[in-house]
Amino acid sequence: MVADIEAFLDTGASGMEERFQEYFEPCIIPTGFRLSTREFLIAIRDELSSKAA
């Protein structure tokens, strides 16, 4: 999952909100938890990485 998040983040910041909605069709709104989808994904990635260590 960390690799998938990294790959998505690597697609760039422009249009990320729209790509997230289109690709994941989430039942949540990431910006309800963080200021941006990018910050939300980074927080998830970091949490997953810390659990693996």
Helices and strands as residue ranges (DSSP letters): H 2-9, H 16-24, G 30-32, H 37-52
